[in-house]
Amino acid sequence: MKFCVSLESGYCWRNFVNYSPSNEAHWPRYPHLWVRLYVLELYCIILGLPPCLNILRRKQPQLTFFTIALQSCHYQRLPPHILWATGLK
């Protein structure tokens, strides 16, 4: 997987993922950091590692809390660019 820079990501969101024809300049549904954390968890699933991400959603959709608990196996098996993109390395 590859992370996009802001311009590329905005283009993809507008044209392929969450595009609303009546509102071209709307913000994506999920902030970039959330997507990166979801990618981190997806890598754990693909590699057969234990979960490293706990997602706690409060009653309001705006309040989402992430807790990251990396073990040594995560540092050994996850690609470094994934950890760097999430600010963990």
PDB file of N, CA, C and O in Angstrom:
ATOM      1  N   MET A   1       0.830  -1.170   0.000  1.00  0.00           N
ATOM      2  CA  MET A   1       0.000   0.000   0.000  1.00  0.00           C
ATOM      3  C   MET A   1       0.878   1.237   0.000  1.00  0.00           C
ATOM      4  O   MET A   1       1.995   1.232   0.517  1.00  0.00           O
ATOM      5  N   LYS A   2       0.353   2.284  -0.584  1.00  0.00           N
ATOM      6  CA  LYS A   2       1.084   3.537  -0.679  1.00  0.00           C
ATOM      7  C   LYS A   2       0.191   4.657  -0.169  1.00  0.00           C
ATOM      8  O   LYS A   2      -1.012   4.678  -0.430  1.00  0.00           O
ATOM      9  N   PHE A   3       0.789   5.578   0.556  1.00  0.00           N
ATOM     10  CA  PHE A   3       0.056   6.742   1.031  1.00  0.00           C
ATOM     11  C   PHE A   3       0.228   7.875   0.039  1.00  0.00           C
ATOM     12  O   PHE A   3       1.308   8.067  -0.519  1.00  0.00           O
ATOM     13  N   CYS A   4      -0.824   8.610  -0.173  1.00  0.00           N
ATOM     14  CA  CYS A   4      -0.805   9.738  -1.098  1.00  0.00           C
ATOM     15  C   CYS A   4      -0.502  11.020  -0.340  1.00  0.00           C
ATOM     16  O   CYS A   4      -0.751  11.135   0.860  1.00  0.00           O
ATOM     17  N   VAL A   5       0.044  11.983  -1.080  1.00  0.00           N
ATOM     18  CA  VAL A   5       0.170  13.323  -0.511  1.00  0.00           C
ATOM     19  C   VAL A   5      -1.211  13.968  -0.554  1.00  0.00           C
ATOM     20  O   VAL A   5      -2.135  13.426  -1.162  1.00  0.00           O
ATOM     21  N   SER A   6      -1.349  15.110   0.083  1.00  0.00           N
ATOM     22  CA  SER A   6      -2.670  15.745   0.214  1.00  0.00           C
ATOM     23  C   SER A   6      -3.351  16.004  -1.121  1.00  0.00           C
ATOM     24  O   SER A   6      -4.549  15.753  -1.258  1.00  0.00           O
ATOM     25  N   LEU A   7      -2.610  16.502  -2.111  1.00  0.00           N
ATOM     26  CA  LEU A   7      -3.226  16.793  -3.407  1.00  0.00           C
ATOM     27  C   LEU A   7      -3.748  15.524  -4.077  1.00  0.00           C
ATOM     28  O   LEU A   7      -4.862  15.505  -4.600  1.00  0.00           O
ATOM     29  N   GLU A   8      -2.940  14.467  -4.058  1.00  0.00           N
ATOM     30  CA  GLU A   8      -3.369  13.203  -4.661  1.00  0.00           C
ATOM     31  C   GLU A   8      -4.570  12.636  -3.922  1.00  0.00           C
ATOM     32  O   GLU A   8      -5.521  12.154  -4.538  1.00  0.00           O
ATOM     33  N   SER A   9      -4.519  12.698  -2.610  1.00  0.00           N
ATOM     34  CA  SER A   9      -5.612  12.159  -1.809  1.00  0.00           C
ATOM     35  C   SER A   9      -6.908  12.913  -2.065  1.00  0.00           C
ATOM     36  O   SER A   9      -7.967  12.300  -2.202  1.00  0.00           O
ATOM     37  N   GLY A  10      -6.830  14.229  -2.131  1.00  0.00           N
ATOM     38  CA  GLY A  10      -8.017  15.028  -2.414  1.00  0.00           C
ATOM     39  C   GLY A  10      -8.618  14.694  -3.760  1.00  0.00           C
ATOM     40  O   GLY A  10      -9.838  14.608  -3.900  1.00  0.00           O
ATOM     41  N   TYR A  11      -7.762  14.507  -4.754  1.00  0.00           N
ATOM     42  CA  TYR A  11      -8.238  14.141  -6.090  1.00  0.00           C
ATOM     43  C   TYR A  11      -8.953  12.787  -6.049  1.00  0.00           C
ATOM     44  O   TYR A  11     -10.032  12.636  -6.623  1.00  0.00           O
ATOM     45  N   CYS A  12      -8.356  11.814  -5.377  1.00  0.00           N
ATOM     46  CA  CYS A  12      -8.967  10.481  -5.293  1.00  0.00           C
ATOM     47  C   CYS A  12     -10.310  10.535  -4.578  1.00  0.00           C
ATOM     48  O   CYS A  12     -11.279   9.922  -5.024  1.00  0.00           O
ATOM     49  N   TRP A  13     -10.368  11.273  -3.466  1.00  0.00           N
ATOM     50  CA  TRP A  13     -11.630  11.372  -2.737  1.00  0.00           C
ATOM     51  C   TRP A  13     -12.711  11.995  -3.595  1.00  0.00           C
ATOM     52  O   TRP A  13     -13.835  11.495  -3.643  1.00  0.00           O
ATOM     53  N   ARG A  14     -12.379  13.084  -4.274  1.00  0.00           N
ATOM     54  CA  ARG A  14     -13.390  13.783  -5.078  1.00  0.00           C
ATOM     55  C   ARG A  14     -13.894  12.925  -6.229  1.00  0.00           C
ATOM     56  O   ARG A  14     -15.089  12.922  -6.524  1.00  0.00           O
ATOM     57  N   ASN A  15     -12.998  12.203  -6.877  1.00  0.00           N
ATOM     58  CA  ASN A  15     -13.361  11.529  -8.116  1.00  0.00           C
ATOM     59  C   ASN A  15     -13.703  10.053  -7.990  1.00  0.00           C
ATOM     60  O   ASN A  15     -14.385   9.505  -8.856  1.00  0.00           O
ATOM     61  N   PHE A  16     -13.245   9.404  -6.935  1.00  0.00           N
ATOM     62  CA  PHE A  16     -13.435   7.956  -6.881  1.00  0.00           C
ATOM     63  C   PHE A  16     -14.114   7.441  -5.617  1.00  0.00           C
ATOM     64  O   PHE A  16     -14.791   6.414  -5.668  1.00  0.00           O
ATOM     65  N   VAL A  17     -13.957   8.111  -4.505  1.00  0.00           N
ATOM     66  CA  VAL A  17     -14.405   7.535  -3.244  1.00  0.00           C
ATOM     67  C   VAL A  17     -15.661   8.192  -2.700  1.00  0.00           C
ATOM     68  O   VAL A  17     -16.685   7.529  -2.538  1.00  0.00           O
ATOM     69  N   ASN A  18     -15.598   9.453  -2.422  1.00  0.00           N
ATOM     70  CA  ASN A  18     -16.666  10.105  -1.680  1.00  0.00           C
ATOM     71  C   ASN A  18     -17.142  11.352  -2.418  1.00  0.00           C
ATOM     72  O   ASN A  18     -17.451  12.365  -1.790  1.00  0.00           O
ATOM     73  N   TYR A  19     -17.202  11.285  -3.706  1.00  0.00           N
ATOM     74  CA  TYR A  19     -17.518  12.449  -4.524  1.00  0.00           C
ATOM     75  C   TYR A  19     -19.017  12.700  -4.563  1.00  0.00           C
ATOM     76  O   TYR A  19     -19.814  11.794  -4.808  1.00  0.00           O
ATOM     77  N   SER A  20     -19.371  13.921  -4.321  1.00  0.00           N
ATOM     78  CA  SER A  20     -20.754  14.346  -4.428  1.00  0.00           C
ATOM     79  C   SER A  20     -20.844  15.349  -5.573  1.00  0.00           C
ATOM     80  O   SER A  20     -20.280  16.437  -5.461  1.00  0.00           O
ATOM     81  N   PRO A  21     -21.523  15.031  -6.659  1.00  0.00           N
ATOM     82  CA  PRO A  21     -21.541  15.924  -7.819  1.00  0.00           C
ATOM     83  C   PRO A  21     -21.984  17.350  -7.501  1.00  0.00           C
ATOM     84  O   PRO A  21     -21.571  18.283  -8.190  1.00  0.00           O
ATOM     85  N   SER A  22     -22.806  17.539  -6.484  1.00  0.00           N
ATOM     86  CA  SER A  22     -23.275  18.885  -6.172  1.00  0.00           C
ATOM     87  C   SER A  22     -22.273  19.663  -5.319  1.00  0.00           C
ATOM     88  O   SER A  22     -22.416  20.875  -5.158  1.00  0.00           O
ATOM     89  N   ASN A  23     -21.277  18.994  -4.779  1.00  0.00           N
ATOM     90  CA  ASN A  23     -20.331  19.668  -3.890  1.00  0.00           C
ATOM     91  C   ASN A  23     -18.927  19.148  -4.157  1.00  0.00           C
ATOM     92  O   ASN A  23     -18.482  18.205  -3.502  1.00  0.00           O
ATOM     93  N   GLU A  24     -18.226  19.747  -5.110  1.00  0.00           N
ATOM     94  CA  GLU A  24     -16.923  19.241  -5.531  1.00  0.00           C
ATOM     95  C   GLU A  24     -15.841  19.388  -4.477  1.00  0.00           C
ATOM     96  O   GLU A  24     -14.914  18.579  -4.439  1.00  0.00           O
ATOM     97  N   ALA A  25     -15.928  20.380  -3.634  1.00  0.00           N
ATOM     98  CA  ALA A  25     -14.827  20.676  -2.719  1.00  0.00           C
ATOM     99  C   ALA A  25     -15.095  20.222  -1.287  1.00  0.00           C
ATOM    100  O   ALA A  25     -14.558  20.816  -0.352  1.00  0.00           O
ATOM    101  N   HIS A  26     -15.901  19.199  -1.091  1.00  0.00           N
ATOM    102  CA  HIS A  26     -16.179  18.776   0.280  1.00  0.00           C
ATOM    103  C   HIS A  26     -15.011  17.973   0.845  1.00  0.00           C
ATOM    104  O   HIS A  26     -14.194  17.431   0.100  1.00  0.00           O
ATOM    105  N   TRP A  27     -14.949  17.910   2.142  1.00  0.00           N
ATOM    106  CA  TRP A  27     -13.871  17.207   2.834  1.00  0.00           C
ATOM    107  C   TRP A  27     -14.185  15.715   2.897  1.00  0.00           C
ATOM    108  O   TRP A  27     -15.356  15.346   2.989  1.00  0.00           O
ATOM    109  N   PRO A  28     -13.177  14.851   2.852  1.00  0.00           N
ATOM    110  CA  PRO A  28     -13.439  13.407   2.927  1.00  0.00           C
ATOM    111  C   PRO A  28     -14.111  13.010   4.242  1.00  0.00           C
ATOM    112  O   PRO A  28     -13.983  13.690   5.260  1.00  0.00           O
ATOM    113  N   ARG A  29     -14.812  11.917   4.189  1.00  0.00           N
ATOM    114  CA  ARG A  29     -15.557  11.433   5.348  1.00  0.00           C
ATOM    115  C   ARG A  29     -14.633  11.081   6.508  1.00  0.00           C
ATOM    116  O   ARG A  29     -14.973  11.332   7.664  1.00  0.00           O
ATOM    117  N   TYR A  30     -13.480  10.510   6.218  1.00  0.00           N
ATOM    118  CA  TYR A  30     -12.543  10.110   7.256  1.00  0.00           C
ATOM    119  C   TYR A  30     -11.256  10.916   7.125  1.00  0.00           C
ATOM    120  O   TYR A  30     -10.701  11.002   6.030  1.00  0.00           O
ATOM    121  N   PRO A  31     -10.764  11.511   8.221  1.00  0.00           N
ATOM    122  CA  PRO A  31      -9.494  12.250   8.166  1.00  0.00           C
ATOM    123  C   PRO A  31      -8.340  11.336   7.757  1.00  0.00           C
ATOM    124  O   PRO A  31      -8.393  10.125   7.969  1.00  0.00           O
ATOM    125  N   HIS A  32      -7.316  11.916   7.181  1.00  0.00           N
ATOM    126  CA  HIS A  32      -6.184  11.143   6.663  1.00  0.00           C
ATOM    127  C   HIS A  32      -5.535  10.266   7.729  1.00  0.00           C
ATOM    128  O   HIS A  32      -5.170   9.124   7.453  1.00  0.00           O
ATOM    129  N   LEU A  33      -5.390  10.787   8.938  1.00  0.00           N
ATOM    130  CA  LEU A  33      -4.758   9.988   9.980  1.00  0.00           C
ATOM    131  C   LEU A  33      -5.582   8.747  10.291  1.00  0.00           C
ATOM    132  O   LEU A  33      -5.017   7.679  10.527  1.00  0.00           O
ATOM    133  N   TRP A  34      -6.906   8.866  10.294  1.00  0.00           N
ATOM    134  CA  TRP A  34      -7.751   7.690  10.525  1.00  0.00           C
ATOM    135  C   TRP A  34      -7.496   6.637   9.463  1.00  0.00           C
ATOM    136  O   TRP A  34      -7.363   5.455   9.779  1.00  0.00           O
ATOM    137  N   VAL A  35      -7.426   7.051   8.217  1.00  0.00           N
ATOM    138  CA  VAL A  35      -7.188   6.107   7.124  1.00  0.00           C
ATOM    139  C   VAL A  35      -5.846   5.420   7.326  1.00  0.00           C
ATOM    140  O   VAL A  35      -5.735   4.212   7.118  1.00  0.00           O
ATOM    141  N   ARG A  36      -4.842   6.161   7.722  1.00  0.00           N
ATOM    142  CA  ARG A  36      -3.517   5.572   7.954  1.00  0.00           C
ATOM    143  C   ARG A  36      -3.551   4.572   9.101  1.00  0.00           C
ATOM    144  O   ARG A  36      -2.896   3.532   9.036  1.00  0.00           O
ATOM    145  N   LEU A  37      -4.299   4.873  10.137  1.00  0.00           N
ATOM    146  CA  LEU A  37      -4.412   3.926  11.246  1.00  0.00           C
ATOM    147  C   LEU A  37      -5.175   2.673  10.826  1.00  0.00           C
ATOM    148  O   LEU A  37      -4.832   1.568  11.246  1.00  0.00           O
ATOM    149  N   TYR A  38      -6.202   2.837  10.007  1.00  0.00           N
ATOM    150  CA  TYR A  38      -6.918   1.671   9.484  1.00  0.00           C
ATOM    151  C   TYR A  38      -6.006   0.814   8.609  1.00  0.00           C
ATOM    152  O   TYR A  38      -6.094  -0.413   8.640  1.00  0.00           O
ATOM    153  N   VAL A  39      -5.134   1.448   7.831  1.00  0.00           N
ATOM    154  CA  VAL A  39      -4.170   0.703   7.009  1.00  0.00           C
ATOM    155  C   VAL A  39      -3.219  -0.071   7.906  1.00  0.00           C
ATOM    156  O   VAL A  39      -2.878  -1.216   7.609  1.00  0.00           O
ATOM    157  N   LEU A  40      -2.793   0.539   8.994  1.00  0.00           N
ATOM    158  CA  LEU A  40      -1.927  -0.150   9.952  1.00  0.00           C
ATOM    159  C   LEU A  40      -2.609  -1.410  10.478  1.00  0.00           C
ATOM    160  O   LEU A  40      -1.988  -2.471  10.542  1.00  0.00           O
ATOM    161  N   GLU A  41      -3.861  -1.300  10.848  1.00  0.00           N
ATOM    162  CA  GLU A  41      -4.596  -2.467  11.355  1.00  0.00           C
ATOM    163  C   GLU A  41      -4.804  -3.506  10.257  1.00  0.00           C
ATOM    164  O   GLU A  41      -4.745  -4.707  10.521  1.00  0.00           O
ATOM    165  N   LEU A  42      -5.044  -3.057   9.041  1.00  0.00           N
ATOM    166  CA  LEU A  42      -5.197  -3.986   7.921  1.00  0.00           C
ATOM    167  C   LEU A  42      -3.917  -4.782   7.698  1.00  0.00           C
ATOM    168  O   LEU A  42      -3.973  -5.987   7.451  1.00  0.00           O
ATOM    169  N   TYR A  43      -2.769  -4.125   7.781  1.00  0.00           N
ATOM    170  CA  TYR A  43      -1.495  -4.842   7.666  1.00  0.00           C
ATOM    171  C   TYR A  43      -1.378  -5.904   8.752  1.00  0.00           C
ATOM    172  O   TYR A  43      -0.909  -7.009   8.479  1.00  0.00           O
ATOM    173  N   CYS A  44      -1.791  -5.594   9.970  1.00  0.00           N
ATOM    174  CA  CYS A  44      -1.733  -6.585  11.053  1.00  0.00           C
ATOM    175  C   CYS A  44      -2.587  -7.807  10.713  1.00  0.00           C
ATOM    176  O   CYS A  44      -2.177  -8.942  10.957  1.00  0.00           O
ATOM    177  N   ILE A  45      -3.755  -7.575  10.158  1.00  0.00           N
ATOM    178  CA  ILE A  45      -4.642  -8.681   9.782  1.00  0.00           C
ATOM    179  C   ILE A  45      -4.013  -9.515   8.676  1.00  0.00           C
ATOM    180  O   ILE A  45      -3.996 -10.743   8.756  1.00  0.00           O
ATOM    181  N   ILE A  46      -3.496  -8.855   7.646  1.00  0.00           N
ATOM    182  CA  ILE A  46      -2.904  -9.566   6.509  1.00  0.00           C
ATOM    183  C   ILE A  46      -1.702 -10.391   6.943  1.00  0.00           C
ATOM    184  O   ILE A  46      -1.521 -11.514   6.472  1.00  0.00           O
ATOM    185  N   LEU A  47      -0.874  -9.848   7.841  1.00  0.00           N
ATOM    186  CA  LEU A  47       0.335 -10.543   8.285  1.00  0.00           C
ATOM    187  C   LEU A  47       0.078 -11.533   9.417  1.00  0.00           C
ATOM    188  O   LEU A  47       1.003 -12.207   9.869  1.00  0.00           O
ATOM    189  N   GLY A  48      -1.169 -11.629   9.880  1.00  0.00           N
ATOM    190  CA  GLY A  48      -1.495 -12.564  10.952  1.00  0.00           C
ATOM    191  C   GLY A  48      -0.966 -12.126  12.305  1.00  0.00           C
ATOM    192  O   GLY A  48      -0.697 -12.964  13.165  1.00  0.00           O
ATOM    193  N   LEU A  49      -0.813 -10.826  12.505  1.00  0.00           N
ATOM    194  CA  LEU A  49      -0.328 -10.294  13.775  1.00  0.00           C
ATOM    195  C   LEU A  49      -1.506 -10.005  14.704  1.00  0.00           C
ATOM    196  O   LEU A  49      -2.640  -9.868  14.246  1.00  0.00           O
ATOM    197  N   PRO A  50      -1.242  -9.915  15.995  1.00  0.00           N
ATOM    198  CA  PRO A  50      -2.327  -9.527  16.903  1.00  0.00           C
ATOM    199  C   PRO A  50      -2.756  -8.086  16.619  1.00  0.00           C
ATOM    200  O   PRO A  50      -1.974  -7.310  16.070  1.00  0.00           O
ATOM    201  N   PRO A  51      -3.966  -7.724  16.978  1.00  0.00           N
ATOM    202  CA  PRO A  51      -4.429  -6.353  16.727  1.00  0.00           C
ATOM    203  C   PRO A  51      -3.532  -5.338  17.430  1.00  0.00           C
ATOM    204  O   PRO A  51      -3.050  -5.575  18.537  1.00  0.00           O
ATOM    205  N   CYS A  52      -3.322  -4.221  16.775  1.00  0.00           N
ATOM    206  CA  CYS A  52      -2.508  -3.168  17.382  1.00  0.00           C
ATOM    207  C   CYS A  52      -3.310  -1.893  17.591  1.00  0.00           C
ATOM    208  O   CYS A  52      -2.789  -0.911  18.118  1.00  0.00           O
ATOM    209  N   LEU A  53      -4.565  -1.902  17.185  1.00  0.00           N
ATOM    210  CA  LEU A  53      -5.370  -0.690  17.224  1.00  0.00           C
ATOM    211  C   LEU A  53      -6.698  -0.971  17.913  1.00  0.00           C
ATOM    212  O   LEU A  53      -7.439  -1.868  17.512  1.00  0.00           O
ATOM    213  N   ASN A  54      -6.988  -0.201  18.946  1.00  0.00           N
ATOM    214  CA  ASN A  54      -8.298  -0.250  19.590  1.00  0.00           C
ATOM    215  C   ASN A  54      -9.042   1.012  19.203  1.00  0.00           C
ATOM    216  O   ASN A  54      -8.525   2.117  19.367  1.00  0.00           O
ATOM    217  N   ILE A  55     -10.249   0.855  18.693  1.00  0.00           N
ATOM    218  CA  ILE A  55     -11.050   1.995  18.260  1.00  0.00           C
ATOM    219  C   ILE A  55     -12.245   2.104  19.194  1.00  0.00           C
ATOM    220  O   ILE A  55     -13.039   1.172  19.318  1.00  0.00           O
ATOM    221  N   LEU A  56     -12.360   3.235  19.838  1.00  0.00           N
ATOM    222  CA  LEU A  56     -13.457   3.478  20.760  1.00  0.00           C
ATOM    223  C   LEU A  56     -14.284   4.629  20.219  1.00  0.00           C
ATOM    224  O   LEU A  56     -13.801   5.755  20.101  1.00  0.00           O
ATOM    225  N   ARG A  57     -15.531   4.337  19.894  1.00  0.00           N
ATOM    226  CA  ARG A  57     -16.436   5.381  19.399  1.00  0.00           C
ATOM    227  C   ARG A  57     -17.398   5.743  20.505  1.00  0.00           C
ATOM    228  O   ARG A  57     -18.047   4.880  21.096  1.00  0.00           O
ATOM    229  N   ARG A  58     -17.478   7.010  20.771  1.00  0.00           N
ATOM    230  CA  ARG A  58     -18.434   7.516  21.754  1.00  0.00           C
ATOM    231  C   ARG A  58     -19.795   7.644  21.089  1.00  0.00           C
ATOM    232  O   ARG A  58     -19.950   7.322  19.911  1.00  0.00           O
ATOM    233  N   LYS A  59     -20.763   8.107  21.834  1.00  0.00           N
ATOM    234  CA  LYS A  59     -22.124   8.221  21.299  1.00  0.00           C
ATOM    235  C   LYS A  59     -22.207   9.205  20.149  1.00  0.00           C
ATOM    236  O   LYS A  59     -23.057   9.062  19.270  1.00  0.00           O
ATOM    237  N   GLN A  60     -21.340  10.196  20.146  1.00  0.00           N
ATOM    238  CA  GLN A  60     -21.340  11.164  19.057  1.00  0.00           C
ATOM    239  C   GLN A  60     -20.324  10.730  18.010  1.00  0.00           C
ATOM    240  O   GLN A  60     -19.213  10.337  18.368  1.00  0.00           O
ATOM    241  N   PRO A  61     -20.668  10.787  16.732  1.00  0.00           N
ATOM    242  CA  PRO A  61     -19.750  10.317  15.696  1.00  0.00           C
ATOM    243  C   PRO A  61     -18.451  11.119  15.611  1.00  0.00           C
ATOM    244  O   PRO A  61     -17.469  10.627  15.055  1.00  0.00           O
ATOM    245  N   GLN A  62     -18.421  12.336  16.147  1.00  0.00           N
ATOM    246  CA  GLN A  62     -17.207  13.135  16.078  1.00  0.00           C
ATOM    247  C   GLN A  62     -16.139  12.654  17.056  1.00  0.00           C
ATOM    248  O   GLN A  62     -14.961  12.967  16.882  1.00  0.00           O
ATOM    249  N   LEU A  63     -16.530  11.902  18.076  1.00  0.00           N
ATOM    250  CA  LEU A  63     -15.583  11.466  19.093  1.00  0.00           C
ATOM    251  C   LEU A  63     -15.155  10.026  18.846  1.00  0.00           C
ATOM    252  O   LEU A  63     -15.846   9.082  19.231  1.00  0.00           O
ATOM    253  N   THR A  64     -14.032   9.876  18.211  1.00  0.00           N
ATOM    254  CA  THR A  64     -13.456   8.560  17.982  1.00  0.00           C
ATOM    255  C   THR A  64     -12.059   8.567  18.578  1.00  0.00           C
ATOM    256  O   THR A  64     -11.251   9.440  18.262  1.00  0.00           O
ATOM    257  N   PHE A  65     -11.775   7.606  19.431  1.00  0.00           N
ATOM    258  CA  PHE A  65     -10.479   7.529  20.086  1.00  0.00           C
ATOM    259  C   PHE A  65      -9.748   6.278  19.616  1.00  0.00           C
ATOM    260  O   PHE A  65     -10.330   5.196  19.544  1.00  0.00           O
ATOM    261  N   PHE A  66      -8.474   6.437  19.298  1.00  0.00           N
ATOM    262  CA  PHE A  66      -7.629   5.330  18.885  1.00  0.00           C
ATOM    263  C   PHE A  66      -6.576   5.101  19.962  1.00  0.00           C
ATOM    264  O   PHE A  66      -5.951   6.045  20.446  1.00  0.00           O
ATOM    265  N   THR A  67      -6.391   3.853  20.324  1.00  0.00           N
ATOM    266  CA  THR A  67      -5.317   3.469  21.223  1.00  0.00           C
ATOM    267  C   THR A  67      -4.436   2.490  20.466  1.00  0.00           C
ATOM    268  O   THR A  67      -4.911   1.476  19.954  1.00  0.00           O
ATOM    269  N   ILE A  68      -3.162   2.801  20.401  1.00  0.00           N
ATOM    270  CA  ILE A  68      -2.231   1.941  19.672  1.00  0.00           C
ATOM    271  C   ILE A  68      -1.371   1.201  20.686  1.00  0.00           C
ATOM    272  O   ILE A  68      -0.758   1.814  21.559  1.00  0.00           O
ATOM    273  N   ALA A  69      -1.332  -0.113  20.563  1.00  0.00           N
ATOM    274  CA  ALA A  69      -0.540  -0.956  21.457  1.00  0.00           C
ATOM    275  C   ALA A  69       0.317  -1.879  20.599  1.00  0.00           C
ATOM    276  O   ALA A  69      -0.082  -2.998  20.276  1.00  0.00           O
ATOM    277  N   LEU A  70       1.497  -1.393  20.237  1.00  0.00           N
ATOM    278  CA  LEU A  70       2.391  -2.193  19.401  1.00  0.00           C
ATOM    279  C   LEU A  70       3.228  -3.127  20.261  1.00  0.00           C
ATOM    280  O   LEU A  70       3.703  -2.753  21.333  1.00  0.00           O
ATOM    281  N   GLN A  71       3.397  -4.341  19.773  1.00  0.00           N
ATOM    282  CA  GLN A  71       4.245  -5.329  20.420  1.00  0.00           C
ATOM    283  C   GLN A  71       5.501  -5.490  19.568  1.00  0.00           C
ATOM    284  O   GLN A  71       5.583  -4.943  18.468  1.00  0.00           O
ATOM    285  N   SER A  72       6.462  -6.228  20.067  1.00  0.00           N
ATOM    286  CA  SER A  72       7.713  -6.389  19.316  1.00  0.00           C
ATOM    287  C   SER A  72       7.476  -7.041  17.954  1.00  0.00           C
ATOM    288  O   SER A  72       8.189  -6.740  16.996  1.00  0.00           O
ATOM    289  N   CYS A  73       6.489  -7.925  17.855  1.00  0.00           N
ATOM    290  CA  CYS A  73       6.207  -8.568  16.567  1.00  0.00           C
ATOM    291  C   CYS A  73       5.742  -7.545  15.529  1.00  0.00           C
ATOM    292  O   CYS A  73       6.001  -7.716  14.338  1.00  0.00           O
ATOM    293  N   HIS A  74       5.062  -6.489  15.964  1.00  0.00           N
ATOM    294  CA  HIS A  74       4.635  -5.450  15.031  1.00  0.00           C
ATOM    295  C   HIS A  74       5.843  -4.717  14.465  1.00  0.00           C
ATOM    296  O   HIS A  74       5.911  -4.464  13.262  1.00  0.00           O
ATOM    297  N   TYR A  75       6.801  -4.374  15.333  1.00  0.00           N
ATOM    298  CA  TYR A  75       7.994  -3.668  14.867  1.00  0.00           C
ATOM    299  C   TYR A  75       8.833  -4.544  13.942  1.00  0.00           C
ATOM    300  O   TYR A  75       9.500  -4.035  13.041  1.00  0.00           O
ATOM    301  N   GLN A  76       8.804  -5.851  14.158  1.00  0.00           N
ATOM    302  CA  GLN A  76       9.596  -6.765  13.339  1.00  0.00           C
ATOM    303  C   GLN A  76       8.970  -7.017  11.975  1.00  0.00           C
ATOM    304  O   GLN A  76       9.696  -7.183  10.995  1.00  0.00           O
ATOM    305  N   ARG A  77       7.654  -7.051  11.883  1.00  0.00           N
ATOM    306  CA  ARG A  77       7.007  -7.493  10.647  1.00  0.00           C
ATOM    307  C   ARG A  77       6.352  -6.394   9.822  1.00  0.00           C
ATOM    308  O   ARG A  77       6.198  -6.548   8.611  1.00  0.00           O
ATOM    309  N   LEU A  78       5.963  -5.287  10.452  1.00  0.00           N
ATOM    310  CA  LEU A  78       5.310  -4.217   9.697  1.00  0.00           C
ATOM    311  C   LEU A  78       6.346  -3.429   8.902  1.00  0.00           C
ATOM    312  O   LEU A  78       7.425  -3.137   9.419  1.00  0.00           O
ATOM    313  N   PRO A  79       6.038  -3.084   7.663  1.00  0.00           N
ATOM    314  CA  PRO A  79       6.976  -2.285   6.865  1.00  0.00           C
ATOM    315  C   PRO A  79       7.234  -0.930   7.531  1.00  0.00           C
ATOM    316  O   PRO A  79       6.300  -0.296   8.022  1.00  0.00           O
ATOM    317  N   PRO A  80       8.485  -0.485   7.551  1.00  0.00           N
ATOM    318  CA  PRO A  80       8.812   0.786   8.219  1.00  0.00           C
ATOM    319  C   PRO A  80       8.022   1.979   7.691  1.00  0.00           C
ATOM    320  O   PRO A  80       7.668   2.872   8.461  1.00  0.00           O
ATOM    321  N   HIS A  81       7.739   2.007   6.386  1.00  0.00           N
ATOM    322  CA  HIS A  81       7.017   3.167   5.849  1.00  0.00           C
ATOM    323  C   HIS A  81       5.596   3.267   6.407  1.00  0.00           C
ATOM    324  O   HIS A  81       5.036   4.362   6.468  1.00  0.00           O
ATOM    325  N   ILE A  82       5.014   2.154   6.810  1.00  0.00           N
ATOM    326  CA  ILE A  82       3.685   2.195   7.419  1.00  0.00           C
ATOM    327  C   ILE A  82       3.772   2.824   8.815  1.00  0.00           C
ATOM    328  O   ILE A  82       2.930   3.641   9.186  1.00  0.00           O
ATOM    329  N   LEU A  83       4.782   2.441   9.572  1.00  0.00           N
ATOM    330  CA  LEU A  83       4.958   3.026  10.901  1.00  0.00           C
ATOM    331  C   LEU A  83       5.292   4.512  10.807  1.00  0.00           C
ATOM    332  O   LEU A  83       4.793   5.312  11.599  1.00  0.00           O
ATOM    333  N   TRP A  84       6.129   4.885   9.847  1.00  0.00           N
ATOM    334  CA  TRP A  84       6.491   6.303   9.680  1.00  0.00           C
ATOM    335  C   TRP A  84       5.271   7.129   9.295  1.00  0.00           C
ATOM    336  O   TRP A  84       5.094   8.239   9.796  1.00  0.00           O
ATOM    337  N   ALA A  85       4.439   6.609   8.423  1.00  0.00           N
ATOM    338  CA  ALA A  85       3.271   7.364   7.951  1.00  0.00           C
ATOM    339  C   ALA A  85       2.272   7.630   9.075  1.00  0.00           C
ATOM    340  O   ALA A  85       1.532   8.613   9.033  1.00  0.00           O
ATOM    341  N   THR A  86       2.254   6.759  10.072  1.00  0.00           N
ATOM    342  CA  THR A  86       1.346   6.977  11.199  1.00  0.00           C
ATOM    343  C   THR A  86       2.036   7.718  12.338  1.00  0.00           C
ATOM    344  O   THR A  86       1.429   7.952  13.383  1.00  0.00           O
ATOM    345  N   GLY A  87       3.301   8.091  12.141  1.00  0.00           N
ATOM    346  CA  GLY A  87       4.036   8.842  13.152  1.00  0.00           C
ATOM    347  C   GLY A  87       4.537   7.986  14.295  1.00  0.00           C
ATOM    348  O   GLY A  87       4.779   8.500  15.387  1.00  0.00           O
ATOM    349  N   LEU A  88       4.698   6.694  14.069  1.00  0.00           N
ATOM    350  CA  LEU A  88       5.082   5.791  15.157  1.00  0.00           C
ATOM    351  C   LEU A  88       6.556   5.445  15.185  1.00  0.00           C
ATOM    352  O   LEU A  88       7.009   4.801  16.131  1.00  0.00           O
ATOM    353  N   LYS A  89       7.314   5.843  14.195  1.00  0.00           N
ATOM    354  CA  LYS A  89       8.726   5.460  14.195  1.00  0.00           C
ATOM    355  C   LYS A  89       9.599   6.654  14.036  1.00  0.00           C
ATOM    356  O   LYS A  89      10.823   6.525  14.014  1.00  0.00           O
TER     357      LYS A  89
END
